[in-house]
Amino acid sequence: MAAFVYEGLLLFGIGLIPGAIGALFFALSGQHHPLQSETSLRIITLAIYALYFTWFWSARGQTLAMQTWHIRVVTTEGAPLTQWRALARFVAACAWFAPAAVLAHLNGWTGWPALGAIGVGVVAYMLLALLHPQRQFWHDALCGTRLVVDEPRVKPNAA
């Protein structure tokens, strides 16, 4: 969960990129662009998040937060993820937030009620791992991936 919280902080910073680009466009041109709508910015942000996770998981097996906490994602056989499997894992991992976000949207909840619903949804999804035989998150079980401890390699002293 510590890596999850750290990842959230990183994603907050990454999520500012589309808004900054839109604000820069408006400042330079003085006009609104269709891609500056709230829905468009959310879609662009989601695409940026998908790129972030897919690239890190397929290239290194770890995001920046996962490196800090020495966690690596691999296939159930222990192999690195392909880009397609990493993308599938990202889409499946949206189960952390998507059901509660859709519920909040359908009920017209905004602000704190929506955030509360998403918080409850995240905790509920986390607790669902207790129902899996290996205590694994369900998006990992669905995608044939698992998280492993990636201890730092200690170099022998050259004496």
N, C-alpha and C positions, 0 to 999 in steps of 0.2 A: 504494500500500500504506500510505502514511502516513495518508491519509484513512480507510482501512479500520481501522487501529489506533485512531485518534482516535474514530471512530464506535463502536468497541467500548467505549471508556471512557464515552462518553455513554450507550450502551445499558445499561451496568452500572448507572449511576445511575437510569435510567428503570426498569430491571428491579426495583429495590428498592421501587417503588411498590406493587405487589400484596402483597408480603410485609408492608410497613408497614401497609397497610389491614387485612390479616388479623390482624396482631398487635394493632392497635388494637381491632378487633372483639372479640378474645378478652379483652383487658384490660378492656374496658367491660362485656362481657356475661358473662364467665366460662365461656363454653361454646364448643365447637368448632362450626364451621359446615361443611357439606359442601363449600363453595367454598374451604376452607382446606387441602384435600388437596394433595399434591405435584403430581398431574396437573392439577388444576383451576388451581393457581397458574401452572403452565407454560402452559396454554392461555390464561389471562388475560394473562400476560406477552406471549405471541406476538401476541395481539390488539392489545395496546398498541403493540408494535413495528410491526405492520401499519399501525395508525393513524398513527404517527409518520412512517414512510416514505411512505405514500400521500399524506398531507397535504402534507408538504414537497416531494415530487417533483411533485405536481400543482399546488400553489400557487406555488412558487418555482423548481422545477427543481433545487433544492439542499437537502441537509440542512445542519445546522450545521457538520459536519465538511467537507462539500463546499465550503461557503462559504470556510472557512479556506484550503483548498488550491486555490481557484479552479477547481472542476470543476462542470459542470452536466450534467444528463441531459436529453436531448431525443429526439424521434423521429428516425428515419433521415432524414426530410425537414427536420429542424431545428425542428420545432414543439414547443411545450410538451406535456407528458404530460397526458392526461385522467386522472381518478381511477381509471377502470377499467384503463387501461394501467399506471398506477403500481402498482395492486394486483396486477396480473398480473406485473409486474416483481418485486415483493416475493416473491410465491409462487415464481416461477422462481429468484430469487436464493437461496432456501433450499437450493439445490443446493450452496452453499458448505459447509453444515454437515450437512444432513439425511442423506445416505448414510452418513457416518461415525458420526453419532449413532445411527442405526438399527442399524448393525453393532455398535456398542458395547453397545447395549441387548440385542440378540439374544444376544450372547456373555456378558452379565452383567457387563460391565466397568463399574467405577465409579471415581471419583477420577482419579488420574493416568493409568491406562491409557485411560480414556474420553477424557480431555482430550488425551492423545497421539494417539489415533485421530482425533479431530476436527482436531487440528493437521495431521496428515498429509493428511487429506481436504481441508483448506483449501489446502494447498500443491499438492496434485494438481489441484484445480479451477483454481487460478491458472495452473498450467503448461499446462492444456488450452487456454488462450487462444492459446498458441503454434501450435496446430493450425488456428486460424481464419485465413482469408486476410487479414483486416484486423487481426489480433491483438486481437480483441474478445472479451470474456467471453461465454460461450454463452447466459447468461440475457438479455443485451442482444440478441444475434442472434435469439433465439427471440421476444422481445417487440417487435422492431422499434424498439429504442432504441439510443442510443450516448452515450458520455461525451465532452464537449467541454471545451476549456480556456475558462474564463470570466475573461478578464483584467479587473481592476478598471478602471473608467472614470475617466480622469483629467480633472478639470474644468479648462478653460482659465483661466489667470490673468486676472482682470479688472484690467487696468492702467489 
